Amino acid sequence: MKKEEERYAPGTLFEGMVSLRALLSVMARDAARPDATVAPAEGISSPVLEHGTLAEENSDWQSKTASLPEGLPLKTDCPPERTASLPPNLPAGRKILRVLYDRDNARKKAAEYRFLLHRGEEFGFPVELHAREEIDGMAVGSSHGGVIALCSERILPPLSSSALPARGFYVLLDGIEDPYNFGYALRSLYAAGVDGVLLGQRNWMSAAGVVCRASAGASELLPLYLSEEASCLSLFRARGYRLVCADREKAVSLFDADLSLPLFLVIGGEKRGISRTLLETADLRVKIDYGRDFGASLSAASAAAVAGFEVLRQNRK
């Protein structure tokens, strides 16, 4: 049985370097804000001290970690100017509290380990070397690659009118049944340039670590908001947004529809679909044309990808 201090909820335990890179980008973005402060690093694990067996005189290890190869930049890949496009009053993202790294990988993946040590020094979190068995025991999955991060909670704010740009694109994901499908949908929407995603009180961010891996880190980079249908709809209406629902009944082809911005798109899950309230108040219903007769619905993730990139295509400058 795991020790009490090791029982981290899936919402605060993140696995794999893809997830960690997304979290580091968020921390770099937050640190670039004018009022940001970064806590001094405490307890940073040295590559030559108590956690590992790496000897200081090991010239082979030193030569491997003296400079970082291409693809492992010293600075995170979220430049300060990226903060200018963030919605105002968006709370800071979650913070990495500890990173646990496979002791054996510290030698095999020396550049990666050195990269994390640099980031720990920059943002104030320790990087600890542990046996692979310890990391396996704490991890939710088995494909973590020997690295996990224990993180703070993330606050999801309610949507406010001040956050809505004049030509924005927002999506409500309604009724998605599992965290993987949810993560896949967020990945596609982030790539398609969505400004933010709205979630109900029941959502999969309680499994944020799983969602982060499924979304290739997009779930942590994308502005997410908690919202109730009635209140969010009135906010969008007041800012001149049109409500478009993805549904097959009384719908026009997605590829023939006018999807000019600003736009509020609603995508439902395969089982529950979209609520009747939203369908009845929609300005437009759209459906995705199939290439052959097929009676089943696309997954929410697939529908999000197709719809998101069609909006992007129609609004290219």
N, C-alpha and C positions, 0 to 999 in steps of 0.2 A: 504493500500500500504506500502511495506517495506521501511524503511529508506534507504537513499543512501548508508550509510556505511555498511548496512546489505545485500546488493545485491552482494553476492559473486557468481562468475561463478562456474558451476559444476566442472570445472577443478581445482579449489582450495579449494573446500569444501568437506570434507571427513566425512563419517558417520559410527558410530559403532566401537566397540572395536577391531574387526578384522583388520579394516583399520588402526586404530591408532597404533596397535602393529606393523604392517608392517612399518609404518612411523617411529616409534621409533627405530626399528631395523636399518633402513637406517641412521638415525641420529647417532646411536651408531657406525655404520660402518664408517661414515664420520668423527666422532670425534676421531676415532682410527688412522686416517691417521697422518703421522708425522708432517704435516704442519697445522693440524686442530686447530681451536680455538673455544671455546664455549662461547657465550655471557652470561654475568651474568644474572641471573633471575631478572626480574622486574615485580612488580605488581602481584606476585603469590598470589592467593586467599587463605586465611587461612581457615581451616575448622571451625574456631571459630569466624571469624570476619564478615565483612560487608555483604557478599553475602548470608549467611545462617542463620539458627536459631539454629545451633548446639551449645550448651553451653559447655564451657570449663570444668565445673564441672560434665558433664554427663559421669559418669564412665563407663556406658554400651557402649557408643560410643568409649571411649578410649580403652576399653578392646578388642573391635572388631578390632580396627585399630592398636593396638600396634605391631602386627607382621603380616606379609603377609602370607596367606596360600599357599600351593603348587599350582603351576599353575599361580601365580602372582609373579614372581621372582623380587628381588630388582634390578637386572641388566637385561638389555634387552638380548634377546637370540641370539645376533650376536657377537660372540667373535672377538677380534682384529685380530686373525690369519686368519679370513675369508677374510680380506682385501687383503691378499697376492694373492688370486685367481682372484681379480678384474682386468679387462682390464686396461692397463696404460692410463693415461690422461682422464679417465672417469670423467665427471663433478660430483660434489656433488649432491646428491638427494635433493628433496624439504625439507623444514623445516616447522615444526609446529609453527605457530605464536600465536594462541590462542586456547584453548580448552574450550568449553561451556558444562557444565555438569548439568543434571537435579537436581535441589535442593532437591527434595524428595528422589532421588536415593542416595544422599550423605549419608543418614542414612541407607537406605535399602541395599545398596551395598558399605558399608563403606570401605572394603578392596580394592575394585576397585578404589574408589575415592582417597584413600591414595596412591595407586600405581601411579596414574596420578600426584598427588602432588609431589611425589618423582621425577618423570621423568621431571616435569616442573622445579623443582629446579636444576636438573642436566643439562638440555638442554636450559633453559632460556626462557620458555614460561609460560604465566599465565593460571591457571585453574580457571574458573569463574563459579559460581553457578547461574543458571537462572531458571525461571519457565518453565515447560514443554511446555506451549503454545508458548513461545518465540522460543524455539528450534524447535518445529514443524513448526513454520512460516518460519524459515530459511532453514530447511532441504529440500532436493529434494524428498526423499522418506519418508516412514512412519515407517520403521523398524530400525531406528537408535539406539534404546535402550536408548535414553536420553543422548547421547554424540555425539558431532560433533567437528571437528577441522577445523580451518581456516588456510590455508597453503600458502606458497610461490609457485611461478611457478616452474616448472621443465624444465631444459634445456635438449633437446634431441640433442646429438652431431651427426655430420656426422661420418660415419664409416671410420676408417683409417687402413692401413695395420698393424700398430704397435699393434692394438687391437686384431689381429687374431692369436690365438695359433696354433701350428703345427697340433694338432689333435682336432680341434674345431668342434662344431655343432651349426650352425646358421640357422635361419628360417626367411623367408620373408612371412608375411601375406598380401595377395593381394586381395583387393575388399571385405572385410567383411562388411556386411551391417548394423550391429547394435552394440552398445557398450557392450551389455550383451554377445553376441556371441564372441566378441573380448576378453572380460574378461575371459570367460570360456576357450578359446583357450590358453591364456597366463597362466592360472592356470595349465593346463595340461603340457604345454611346460616347465614351470619352474620346475614342479615335475619330469619331464623326464630328467632334467639336461642340458637343452639347454644353451649355453654360451651367446646368445644374440638374439634379435629379431629386424628385420629391418622393418621400416614403411615408407610409402610414405608421401608426404606433406599433403595429405588429410588422416587423421587418427582420431581415436576416443579418443585421449588423451585430446581433448578439453572437454571431459566428464570424466576426470580422476577419479573423485570421484565415479561415477557409475561403471567404469571399475575396480577400486580397489576393490569394494565390490563384484563384480561378479567373480573376480579372487582370492578372499580370500587373498588379499594383494600382490599377486605375481607380479602385474604390477609395483609396486613401488620397488620391490626387484630385478627385472630382468633388466639387461642392455638393453636399447632400443636405436635404432639409426635411424636417418632420412637418407634416401638414395634414389638415383635415380637408376633405373634398370641398365642402361649402366655402370655407374661408379662403382656400387657395384659389378657387375659381373666381371669386369676387375680386381678388387682387389682380389676377391676370386680365380680367375683363376691364378693370379700371385703367390698366396700362395699355389697352388696345390689342392684347393678344387674342388670337383665335384658338378655339378649342377643337382639336382634331383627335378623333378616337379611331384606333385600329380595330375594325370589326367587319364581318362579312355580310351582315344584313343591312340592306338599304345603303350600300356603300359604293363609291366610285373607285376606279382603279387608282392605286397609289401613284402610278406613273403618269396619270392624266390629271391628277389633282393639283391645285395651286397650293404650294407649301411655302410660300414666301413668308419671311419673318416680319414681325415677331410671331412665335408659334408655341403653343402648349400642346404637346402630344401625349396621349394616354395609351399605354400598352398593357394588356391584361395577360394573366397567366392562362395556361392551357385548360385548367379545370374550372376556375371560378370566373375567369374573364373580367370584363369591365362592369362596374356597378351601373344599374339602371339609371341612376341620377345623372351620371356623367354622359351616358349615351343619349339620354333625352335632351340634354342641354348642349350637345355638341354642335358646332357650326358646320362640321363636316365629318363624315365617316369614310374611312378609306380601307381598301382591301388589297392584299398582295396577290397579283395574278400568278397562277401556276402555269408551268409549261405543259402539263398534261392533267387529266382527270385524277383528282386525289382528294379523298374525303376527309383527311385528317388536317388538323391545324399545325402550323409551324410552332416550334418552341418559342417561348417569349424571347429568348436570346437571339434566335434567328430573325424573328420579326423586328426586334430592336435594331439589328444590324442592317437589314434591308431598308427599313423606314429611316433610320438615322442618316444613312449615306445618300438616300434619295433627297432628303432635306438639304444635305450638304451640296449635292450636285446642283439643285435648283437655285441655290443662293450663292454660287461661286461668283466672285467678282471678275 
